[in-house]
């Protein structure tokens, strides 16, 4: 018999301390805004990814070339 993790029968509140639970405040989304990376950081990251892709492409070409010679 498999256990359904979403079943209400398997959920217990025994381990839940109500005082601790009630003291947790909700976080307001307005206080935590996403930090947008600068254009320079975005461009640097894009160039790095492009360099990795080009390196991988060249490695595959070299490996394919070696395979053809054998």
PDB file with SEQRES, HELIX, SHEET and CRYST1 records, atoms N, CA, C and O in Angstrom:
SEQRES   1 A   70  UNK UNK UNK UNK UNK UNK UNK UNK UNK UNK UNK UNK UNK          
SEQRES   2 A   70  UNK UNK UNK UNK UNK UNK UNK UNK UNK UNK UNK UNK UNK          
SEQRES   3 A   70  UNK UNK UNK UNK UNK UNK UNK UNK UNK UNK UNK UNK UNK          
SEQRES   4 A   70  UNK UNK UNK UNK UNK UNK UNK UNK UNK UNK UNK UNK UNK          
SEQRES   5 A   70  UNK UNK UNK UNK UNK UNK UNK UNK UNK UNK UNK UNK UNK          
SEQRES   6 A   70  UNK UNK UNK UNK UNK                                          
HELIX    1 AA1 UNK A    8  UNK A   10  5                                   3    
HELIX    2 AA2 UNK A   18  UNK A   23  1                                   6    
HELIX    3 AA3 UNK A   29  UNK A   31  5                                   3    
HELIX    4 AA4 UNK A   39  UNK A   69  1                                  31    
CRYST1    1.000    1.000    1.000  90.00  90.00  90.00 P 1           1          
ATOM      1  N   UNK A   1       0.837  -1.176   0.000  1.00  0.00           N  
ATOM      2  CA  UNK A   1       0.000   0.000   0.000  1.00  0.00           C  
ATOM      3  C   UNK A   1       0.885   1.244   0.000  1.00  0.00           C  
ATOM      4  O   UNK A   1       1.727   1.407   0.883  1.00  0.00           O  
ATOM      5  N   UNK A   2       0.698   2.126  -0.991  1.00  0.00           N  
ATOM      6  CA  UNK A   2       1.526   3.319  -1.062  1.00  0.00           C  
ATOM      7  C   UNK A   2       0.929   4.425  -0.203  1.00  0.00           C  
ATOM      8  O   UNK A   2      -0.284   4.506  -0.008  1.00  0.00           O  
ATOM      9  N   UNK A   3       1.791   5.248   0.289  1.00  0.00           N  
ATOM     10  CA  UNK A   3       1.357   6.338   1.155  1.00  0.00           C  
ATOM     11  C   UNK A   3       1.159   7.593   0.325  1.00  0.00           C  
ATOM     12  O   UNK A   3       2.071   7.999  -0.394  1.00  0.00           O  
ATOM     13  N   UNK A   4       0.009   8.209   0.404  1.00  0.00           N  
ATOM     14  CA  UNK A   4      -0.288   9.428  -0.328  1.00  0.00           C  
ATOM     15  C   UNK A   4       0.174  10.616   0.510  1.00  0.00           C  
ATOM     16  O   UNK A   4      -0.374  10.853   1.587  1.00  0.00           O  
ATOM     17  N   UNK A   5       1.175  11.372   0.037  1.00  0.00           N  
ATOM     18  CA  UNK A   5       1.688  12.481   0.846  1.00  0.00           C  
ATOM     19  C   UNK A   5       0.675  13.611   1.020  1.00  0.00           C  
ATOM     20  O   UNK A   5       0.820  14.432   1.926  1.00  0.00           O  
ATOM     21  N   UNK A   6      -0.349  13.664   0.163  1.00  0.00           N  
ATOM     22  CA  UNK A   6      -1.338  14.725   0.261  1.00  0.00           C  
ATOM     23  C   UNK A   6      -2.585  14.313   1.037  1.00  0.00           C  
ATOM     24  O   UNK A   6      -3.524  15.098   1.172  1.00  0.00           O  
ATOM     25  N   UNK A   7      -2.594  13.109   1.534  1.00  0.00           N  
ATOM     26  CA  UNK A   7      -3.754  12.606   2.257  1.00  0.00           C  
ATOM     27  C   UNK A   7      -3.896  13.320   3.592  1.00  0.00           C  
ATOM     28  O   UNK A   7      -2.911  13.521   4.302  1.00  0.00           O  
ATOM     29  N   UNK A   8      -5.107  13.699   3.930  1.00  0.00           N  
ATOM     30  CA  UNK A   8      -5.360  14.359   5.212  1.00  0.00           C  
ATOM     31  C   UNK A   8      -5.167  13.397   6.376  1.00  0.00           C  
ATOM     32  O   UNK A   8      -4.893  13.824   7.498  1.00  0.00           O  
ATOM     33  N   UNK A   9      -5.306  12.119   6.119  1.00  0.00           N  
ATOM     34  CA  UNK A   9      -5.171  11.125   7.178  1.00  0.00           C  
ATOM     35  C   UNK A   9      -3.739  11.023   7.683  1.00  0.00           C  
ATOM     36  O   UNK A   9      -3.519  10.678   8.844  1.00  0.00           O  
ATOM     37  N   UNK A  10      -2.764  11.315   6.833  1.00  0.00           N  
ATOM     38  CA  UNK A  10      -1.370  11.198   7.248  1.00  0.00           C  
ATOM     39  C   UNK A  10      -0.842  12.485   7.862  1.00  0.00           C  
ATOM     40  O   UNK A  10       0.258  12.492   8.414  1.00  0.00           O  
ATOM     41  N   UNK A  11      -1.604  13.578   7.778  1.00  0.00           N  
ATOM     42  CA  UNK A  11      -1.163  14.854   8.322  1.00  0.00           C  
ATOM     43  C   UNK A  11      -1.508  14.931   9.803  1.00  0.00           C  
ATOM     44  O   UNK A  11      -2.651  14.704  10.201  1.00  0.00           O  
ATOM     45  N   UNK A  12      -0.511  15.251  10.607  1.00  0.00           N  
ATOM     46  CA  UNK A  12      -0.770  15.421  12.035  1.00  0.00           C  
ATOM     47  C   UNK A  12      -0.238  16.768  12.477  1.00  0.00           C  
ATOM     48  O   UNK A  12       0.731  17.280  11.916  1.00  0.00           O  
ATOM     49  N   UNK A  13      -0.864  17.329  13.465  1.00  0.00           N  
ATOM     50  CA  UNK A  13      -0.422  18.609  14.012  1.00  0.00           C  
ATOM     51  C   UNK A  13       0.308  18.420  15.332  1.00  0.00           C  
ATOM     52  O   UNK A  13       0.548  19.391  16.050  1.00  0.00           O  
ATOM     53  N   UNK A  14       0.661  17.186  15.659  1.00  0.00           N  
ATOM     54  CA  UNK A  14       1.322  16.912  16.932  1.00  0.00           C  
ATOM     55  C   UNK A  14       2.641  17.665  17.061  1.00  0.00           C  
ATOM     56  O   UNK A  14       2.963  18.192  18.126  1.00  0.00           O  
ATOM     57  N   UNK A  15       3.397  17.711  15.977  1.00  0.00           N  
ATOM     58  CA  UNK A  15       4.718  18.328  16.031  1.00  0.00           C  
ATOM     59  C   UNK A  15       4.645  19.839  15.886  1.00  0.00           C  
ATOM     60  O   UNK A  15       5.664  20.518  16.014  1.00  0.00           O  
ATOM     61  N   UNK A  16       3.470  20.372  15.625  1.00  0.00           N  
ATOM     62  CA  UNK A  16       3.319  21.799  15.389  1.00  0.00           C  
ATOM     63  C   UNK A  16       3.050  22.513  16.708  1.00  0.00           C  
ATOM     64  O   UNK A  16       2.025  22.289  17.352  1.00  0.00           O  
ATOM     65  N   UNK A  17       3.971  23.362  17.094  1.00  0.00           N  
ATOM     66  CA  UNK A  17       3.796  24.153  18.311  1.00  0.00           C  
ATOM     67  C   UNK A  17       3.025  25.418  17.935  1.00  0.00           C  
ATOM     68  O   UNK A  17       3.532  26.253  17.187  1.00  0.00           O  
ATOM     69  N   UNK A  18       1.808  25.563  18.448  1.00  0.00           N  
ATOM     70  CA  UNK A  18       0.952  26.674  18.028  1.00  0.00           C  
ATOM     71  C   UNK A  18       1.537  28.024  18.390  1.00  0.00           C  
ATOM     72  O   UNK A  18       1.406  28.970  17.613  1.00  0.00           O  
ATOM     73  N   UNK A  19       2.175  28.147  19.535  1.00  0.00           N  
ATOM     74  CA  UNK A  19       2.771  29.436  19.899  1.00  0.00           C  
ATOM     75  C   UNK A  19       3.856  29.824  18.908  1.00  0.00           C  
ATOM     76  O   UNK A  19       3.953  30.978  18.490  1.00  0.00           O  
ATOM     77  N   UNK A  20       4.665  28.847  18.542  1.00  0.00           N  
ATOM     78  CA  UNK A  20       5.732  29.116  17.584  1.00  0.00           C  
ATOM     79  C   UNK A  20       5.144  29.472  16.220  1.00  0.00           C  
ATOM     80  O   UNK A  20       5.637  30.369  15.536  1.00  0.00           O  
ATOM     81  N   UNK A  21       4.101  28.769  15.838  1.00  0.00           N  
ATOM     82  CA  UNK A  21       3.479  29.009  14.539  1.00  0.00           C  
ATOM     83  C   UNK A  21       2.861  30.400  14.474  1.00  0.00           C  
ATOM     84  O   UNK A  21       2.989  31.087  13.460  1.00  0.00           O  
ATOM     85  N   UNK A  22       2.194  30.823  15.544  1.00  0.00           N  
ATOM     86  CA  UNK A  22       1.533  32.124  15.549  1.00  0.00           C  
ATOM     87  C   UNK A  22       2.520  33.275  15.611  1.00  0.00           C  
ATOM     88  O   UNK A  22       2.179  34.391  15.218  1.00  0.00           O  
ATOM     89  N   UNK A  23       3.720  33.040  16.089  1.00  0.00           N  
ATOM     90  CA  UNK A  23       4.692  34.124  16.186  1.00  0.00           C  
ATOM     91  C   UNK A  23       5.391  34.395  14.852  1.00  0.00           C  
ATOM     92  O   UNK A  23       6.079  35.405  14.699  1.00  0.00           O  
ATOM     93  N   UNK A  24       5.212  33.501  13.904  1.00  0.00           N  
ATOM     94  CA  UNK A  24       5.832  33.721  12.604  1.00  0.00           C  
ATOM     95  C   UNK A  24       5.013  34.737  11.824  1.00  0.00           C  
ATOM     96  O   UNK A  24       3.826  34.526  11.576  1.00  0.00           O  
ATOM     97  N   UNK A  25       5.644  35.833  11.441  1.00  0.00           N  
ATOM     98  CA  UNK A  25       4.944  36.872  10.691  1.00  0.00           C  
ATOM     99  C   UNK A  25       5.057  36.609   9.203  1.00  0.00           C  
ATOM    100  O   UNK A  25       6.056  36.072   8.724  1.00  0.00           O  
ATOM    101  N   UNK A  26       4.026  36.993   8.487  1.00  0.00           N  
ATOM    102  CA  UNK A  26       4.061  36.881   7.029  1.00  0.00           C  
ATOM    103  C   UNK A  26       5.013  37.939   6.489  1.00  0.00           C  
ATOM    104  O   UNK A  26       5.112  39.043   7.024  1.00  0.00           O  
ATOM    105  N   UNK A  27       5.698  37.583   5.440  1.00  0.00           N  
ATOM    106  CA  UNK A  27       6.635  38.514   4.823  1.00  0.00           C  
ATOM    107  C   UNK A  27       5.899  39.279   3.740  1.00  0.00           C  
ATOM    108  O   UNK A  27       5.259  38.685   2.872  1.00  0.00           O  
ATOM    109  N   UNK A  28       5.992  40.577   3.795  1.00  0.00           N  
ATOM    110  CA  UNK A  28       5.348  41.410   2.795  1.00  0.00           C  
ATOM    111  C   UNK A  28       6.218  41.450   1.543  1.00  0.00           C  
ATOM    112  O   UNK A  28       7.405  41.765   1.618  1.00  0.00           O  
ATOM    113  N   UNK A  29       5.636  41.136   0.413  1.00  0.00           N  
ATOM    114  CA  UNK A  29       6.394  41.106  -0.836  1.00  0.00           C  
ATOM    115  C   UNK A  29       6.963  42.470  -1.203  1.00  0.00           C  
ATOM    116  O   UNK A  29       7.991  42.551  -1.874  1.00  0.00           O  
ATOM    117  N   UNK A  30       6.307  43.537  -0.772  1.00  0.00           N  
ATOM    118  CA  UNK A  30       6.796  44.878  -1.102  1.00  0.00           C  
ATOM    119  C   UNK A  30       8.147  45.156  -0.457  1.00  0.00           C  
ATOM    120  O   UNK A  30       8.929  45.954  -0.972  1.00  0.00           O  
ATOM    121  N   UNK A  31       8.422  44.507   0.656  1.00  0.00           N  
ATOM    122  CA  UNK A  31       9.688  44.733   1.345  1.00  0.00           C  
ATOM    123  C   UNK A  31      10.845  44.033   0.648  1.00  0.00           C  
ATOM    124  O   UNK A  31      11.992  44.462   0.777  1.00  0.00           O  
ATOM    125  N   UNK A  32      10.567  42.975  -0.079  1.00  0.00           N  
ATOM    126  CA  UNK A  32      11.610  42.182  -0.711  1.00  0.00           C  
ATOM    127  C   UNK A  32      11.440  42.249  -2.224  1.00  0.00           C  
ATOM    128  O   UNK A  32      10.774  41.401  -2.818  1.00  0.00           O  
ATOM    129  N   UNK A  33      12.034  43.243  -2.833  1.00  0.00           N  
ATOM    130  CA  UNK A  33      11.948  43.354  -4.289  1.00  0.00           C  
ATOM    131  C   UNK A  33      13.124  42.611  -4.910  1.00  0.00           C  
ATOM    132  O   UNK A  33      14.198  42.501  -4.319  1.00  0.00           O  
ATOM    133  N   UNK A  34      12.893  42.113  -6.100  1.00  0.00           N  
ATOM    134  CA  UNK A  34      13.969  41.412  -6.795  1.00  0.00           C  
ATOM    135  C   UNK A  34      15.044  42.413  -7.203  1.00  0.00           C  
ATOM    136  O   UNK A  34      14.746  43.497  -7.703  1.00  0.00           O  
ATOM    137  N   UNK A  35      16.279  42.035  -6.983  1.00  0.00           N  
ATOM    138  CA  UNK A  35      17.374  42.871  -7.441  1.00  0.00           C  
ATOM    139  C   UNK A  35      17.648  42.548  -8.893  1.00  0.00           C  
ATOM    140  O   UNK A  35      18.109  41.454  -9.219  1.00  0.00           O  
ATOM    141  N   UNK A  36      17.368  43.490  -9.753  1.00  0.00           N  
ATOM    142  CA  UNK A  36      17.585  43.281 -11.173  1.00  0.00           C  
ATOM    143  C   UNK A  36      19.067  43.492 -11.463  1.00  0.00           C  
ATOM    144  O   UNK A  36      19.634  44.514 -11.077  1.00  0.00           O  
ATOM    145  N   UNK A  37      19.703  42.529 -12.142  1.00  0.00           N  
ATOM    146  CA  UNK A  37      21.124  42.698 -12.443  1.00  0.00           C  
ATOM    147  C   UNK A  37      21.331  43.870 -13.400  1.00  0.00           C  
ATOM    148  O   UNK A  37      20.469  44.181 -14.222  1.00  0.00           O  
ATOM    149  N   UNK A  38      22.472  44.502 -13.277  1.00  0.00           N  
ATOM    150  CA  UNK A  38      22.771  45.628 -14.156  1.00  0.00           C  
ATOM    151  C   UNK A  38      22.958  45.130 -15.586  1.00  0.00           C  
ATOM    152  O   UNK A  38      23.164  43.939 -15.819  1.00  0.00           O  
ATOM    153  N   UNK A  39      22.885  46.050 -16.531  1.00  0.00           N  
ATOM    154  CA  UNK A  39      23.067  45.676 -17.935  1.00  0.00           C  
ATOM    155  C   UNK A  39      24.463  45.108 -18.161  1.00  0.00           C  
ATOM    156  O   UNK A  39      24.640  44.180 -18.950  1.00  0.00           O  
ATOM    157  N   UNK A  40      25.448  45.664 -17.471  1.00  0.00           N  
ATOM    158  CA  UNK A  40      26.822  45.175 -17.617  1.00  0.00           C  
ATOM    159  C   UNK A  40      26.934  43.736 -17.119  1.00  0.00           C  
ATOM    160  O   UNK A  40      27.589  42.909 -17.753  1.00  0.00           O  
ATOM    161  N   UNK A  41      26.294  43.435 -15.983  1.00  0.00           N  
ATOM    162  CA  UNK A  41      26.322  42.067 -15.450  1.00  0.00           C  
ATOM    163  C   UNK A  41      25.604  41.099 -16.379  1.00  0.00           C  
ATOM    164  O   UNK A  41      26.074  39.984 -16.604  1.00  0.00           O  
ATOM    165  N   UNK A  42      24.460  41.528 -16.920  1.00  0.00           N  
ATOM    166  CA  UNK A  42      23.716  40.678 -17.854  1.00  0.00           C  
ATOM    167  C   UNK A  42      24.529  40.404 -19.106  1.00  0.00           C  
ATOM    168  O   UNK A  42      24.575  39.274 -19.591  1.00  0.00           O  
ATOM    169  N   UNK A  43      25.168  41.438 -19.627  1.00  0.00           N  
ATOM    170  CA  UNK A  43      25.981  41.285 -20.831  1.00  0.00           C  
ATOM    171  C   UNK A  43      27.179  40.377 -20.564  1.00  0.00           C  
ATOM    172  O   UNK A  43      27.527  39.537 -21.393  1.00  0.00           O  
ATOM    173  N   UNK A  44      27.801  40.551 -19.410  1.00  0.00           N  
ATOM    174  CA  UNK A  44      28.950  39.718 -19.038  1.00  0.00           C  
ATOM    175  C   UNK A  44      28.528  38.255 -18.923  1.00  0.00           C  
ATOM    176  O   UNK A  44      29.231  37.365 -19.400  1.00  0.00           O  
ATOM    177  N   UNK A  45      27.391  38.010 -18.298  1.00  0.00           N  
ATOM    178  CA  UNK A  45      26.892  36.641 -18.153  1.00  0.00           C  
ATOM    179  C   UNK A  45      26.548  36.047 -19.513  1.00  0.00           C  
ATOM    180  O   UNK A  45      26.856  34.884 -19.777  1.00  0.00           O  
ATOM    181  N   UNK A  46      25.917  36.828 -20.374  1.00  0.00           N  
ATOM    182  CA  UNK A  46      25.566  36.342 -21.712  1.00  0.00           C  
ATOM    183  C   UNK A  46      26.821  35.992 -22.511  1.00  0.00           C  
ATOM    184  O   UNK A  46      26.866  34.963 -23.185  1.00  0.00           O  
ATOM    185  N   UNK A  47      27.832  36.844 -22.433  1.00  0.00           N  
ATOM    186  CA  UNK A  47      29.083  36.564 -23.158  1.00  0.00           C  
ATOM    187  C   UNK A  47      29.762  35.314 -22.621  1.00  0.00           C  
ATOM    188  O   UNK A  47      30.345  34.547 -23.387  1.00  0.00           O  
ATOM    189  N   UNK A  48      29.692  35.105 -21.312  1.00  0.00           N  
ATOM    190  CA  UNK A  48      30.295  33.911 -20.717  1.00  0.00           C  
ATOM    191  C   UNK A  48      29.587  32.659 -21.205  1.00  0.00           C  
ATOM    192  O   UNK A  48      30.237  31.671 -21.546  1.00  0.00           O  
ATOM    193  N   UNK A  49      28.265  32.690 -21.240  1.00  0.00           N  
ATOM    194  CA  UNK A  49      27.499  31.536 -21.729  1.00  0.00           C  
ATOM    195  C   UNK A  49      27.807  31.285 -23.196  1.00  0.00           C  
ATOM    196  O   UNK A  49      27.984  30.138 -23.606  1.00  0.00           O  
ATOM    197  N   UNK A  50      27.874  32.348 -23.989  1.00  0.00           N  
ATOM    198  CA  UNK A  50      28.198  32.188 -25.408  1.00  0.00           C  
ATOM    199  C   UNK A  50      29.592  31.595 -25.590  1.00  0.00           C  
ATOM    200  O   UNK A  50      29.807  30.772 -26.480  1.00  0.00           O  
ATOM    201  N   UNK A  51      30.537  32.011 -24.750  1.00  0.00           N  
ATOM    202  CA  UNK A  51      31.895  31.466 -24.831  1.00  0.00           C  
ATOM    203  C   UNK A  51      31.897  29.982 -24.484  1.00  0.00           C  
ATOM    204  O   UNK A  51      32.575  29.192 -25.141  1.00  0.00           O  
ATOM    205  N   UNK A  52      31.143  29.601 -23.457  1.00  0.00           N  
ATOM    206  CA  UNK A  52      31.055  28.177 -23.086  1.00  0.00           C  
ATOM    207  C   UNK A  52      30.427  27.355 -24.207  1.00  0.00           C  
ATOM    208  O   UNK A  52      30.891  26.257 -24.515  1.00  0.00           O  
ATOM    209  N   UNK A  53      29.374  27.891 -24.811  1.00  0.00           N  
ATOM    210  CA  UNK A  53      28.724  27.173 -25.908  1.00  0.00           C  
ATOM    211  C   UNK A  53      29.662  27.020 -27.099  1.00  0.00           C  
ATOM    212  O   UNK A  53      29.710  25.961 -27.724  1.00  0.00           O  
ATOM    213  N   UNK A  54      30.398  28.066 -27.409  1.00  0.00           N  
ATOM    214  CA  UNK A  54      31.350  27.996 -28.521  1.00  0.00           C  
ATOM    215  C   UNK A  54      32.464  26.998 -28.211  1.00  0.00           C  
ATOM    216  O   UNK A  54      32.872  26.234 -29.085  1.00  0.00           O  
ATOM    217  N   UNK A  55      32.952  27.002 -26.983  1.00  0.00           N  
ATOM    218  CA  UNK A  55      33.986  26.045 -26.586  1.00  0.00           C  
ATOM    219  C   UNK A  55      33.471  24.613 -26.706  1.00  0.00           C  
ATOM    220  O   UNK A  55      34.179  23.731 -27.192  1.00  0.00           O  
ATOM    221  N   UNK A  56      32.249  24.388 -26.266  1.00  0.00           N  
ATOM    222  CA  UNK A  56      31.659  23.051 -26.361  1.00  0.00           C  
ATOM    223  C   UNK A  56      31.478  22.634 -27.818  1.00  0.00           C  
ATOM    224  O   UNK A  56      31.728  21.484 -28.182  1.00  0.00           O  
ATOM    225  N   UNK A  57      31.040  23.583 -28.647  1.00  0.00           N  
ATOM    226  CA  UNK A  57      30.863  23.286 -30.068  1.00  0.00           C  
ATOM    227  C   UNK A  57      32.195  22.908 -30.706  1.00  0.00           C  
ATOM    228  O   UNK A  57      32.271  21.944 -31.466  1.00  0.00           O  
ATOM    229  N   UNK A  58      33.244  23.668 -30.396  1.00  0.00           N  
ATOM    230  CA  UNK A  58      34.564  23.377 -30.957  1.00  0.00           C  
ATOM    231  C   UNK A  58      35.096  22.034 -30.464  1.00  0.00           C  
ATOM    232  O   UNK A  58      35.711  21.296 -31.234  1.00  0.00           O  
ATOM    233  N   UNK A  59      34.869  21.710 -29.202  1.00  0.00           N  
ATOM    234  CA  UNK A  59      35.306  20.413 -28.681  1.00  0.00           C  
ATOM    235  C   UNK A  59      34.613  19.274 -29.415  1.00  0.00           C  
ATOM    236  O   UNK A  59      35.235  18.255 -29.717  1.00  0.00           O  
ATOM    237  N   UNK A  60      33.336  19.444 -29.699  1.00  0.00           N  
ATOM    238  CA  UNK A  60      32.609  18.403 -30.435  1.00  0.00           C  
ATOM    239  C   UNK A  60      33.132  18.265 -31.856  1.00  0.00           C  
ATOM    240  O   UNK A  60      33.246  17.153 -32.372  1.00  0.00           O  
ATOM    241  N   UNK A  61      33.448  19.380 -32.489  1.00  0.00           N  
ATOM    242  CA  UNK A  61      33.995  19.328 -33.847  1.00  0.00           C  
ATOM    243  C   UNK A  61      35.327  18.591 -33.839  1.00  0.00           C  
ATOM    244  O   UNK A  61      35.585  17.755 -34.705  1.00  0.00           O  
ATOM    245  N   UNK A  62      36.169  18.899 -32.864  1.00  0.00           N  
ATOM    246  CA  UNK A  62      37.475  18.238 -32.764  1.00  0.00           C  
ATOM    247  C   UNK A  62      37.292  16.748 -32.507  1.00  0.00           C  
ATOM    248  O   UNK A  62      37.959  15.928 -33.139  1.00  0.00           O  
ATOM    249  N   UNK A  63      36.396  16.384 -31.588  1.00  0.00           N  
ATOM    250  CA  UNK A  63      36.156  14.968 -31.296  1.00  0.00           C  
ATOM    251  C   UNK A  63      35.610  14.240 -32.514  1.00  0.00           C  
ATOM    252  O   UNK A  63      36.013  13.112 -32.798  1.00  0.00           O  
ATOM    253  N   UNK A  64      34.695  14.879 -33.234  1.00  0.00           N  
ATOM    254  CA  UNK A  64      34.150  14.268 -34.447  1.00  0.00           C  
ATOM    255  C   UNK A  64      35.236  14.092 -35.499  1.00  0.00           C  
ATOM    256  O   UNK A  64      35.265  13.087 -36.209  1.00  0.00           O  
ATOM    257  N   UNK A  65      36.128  15.076 -35.595  1.00  0.00           N  
ATOM    258  CA  UNK A  65      37.228  15.002 -36.560  1.00  0.00           C  
ATOM    259  C   UNK A  65      38.163  13.850 -36.212  1.00  0.00           C  
ATOM    260  O   UNK A  65      38.627  13.137 -37.102  1.00  0.00           O  
ATOM    261  N   UNK A  66      38.445  13.664 -34.917  1.00  0.00           N  
ATOM    262  CA  UNK A  66      39.300  12.566 -34.488  1.00  0.00           C  
ATOM    263  C   UNK A  66      38.636  11.223 -34.784  1.00  0.00           C  
ATOM    264  O   UNK A  66      39.301  10.271 -35.194  1.00  0.00           O  
ATOM    265  N   UNK A  67      37.329  11.153 -34.576  1.00  0.00           N  
ATOM    266  CA  UNK A  67      36.599   9.909 -34.835  1.00  0.00           C  
ATOM    267  C   UNK A  67      36.631   9.544 -36.313  1.00  0.00           C  
ATOM    268  O   UNK A  67      36.712   8.364 -36.654  1.00  0.00           O  
ATOM    269  N   UNK A  68      36.569  10.534 -37.188  1.00  0.00           N  
ATOM    270  CA  UNK A  68      36.590  10.273 -38.627  1.00  0.00           C  
ATOM    271  C   UNK A  68      37.954   9.777 -39.089  1.00  0.00           C  
ATOM    272  O   UNK A  68      38.035   8.984 -40.027  1.00  0.00           O  
ATOM    273  N   UNK A  69      39.025  10.232 -38.445  1.00  0.00           N  
ATOM    274  CA  UNK A  69      40.373   9.829 -38.840  1.00  0.00           C  
ATOM    275  C   UNK A  69      40.680   8.396 -38.424  1.00  0.00           C  
ATOM    276  O   UNK A  69      41.530   7.752 -39.039  1.00  0.00           O  
ATOM    277  N   UNK A  70      40.023   7.893 -37.418  1.00  0.00           N  
ATOM    278  CA  UNK A  70      40.316   6.541 -36.930  1.00  0.00           C  
ATOM    279  C   UNK A  70      39.735   5.488 -37.778  1.00  0.00           C  
ATOM    280  O   UNK A  70      39.900   4.302 -37.489  1.00  0.00           O  
TER     281      UNK A  70                                                      
END                                                                             
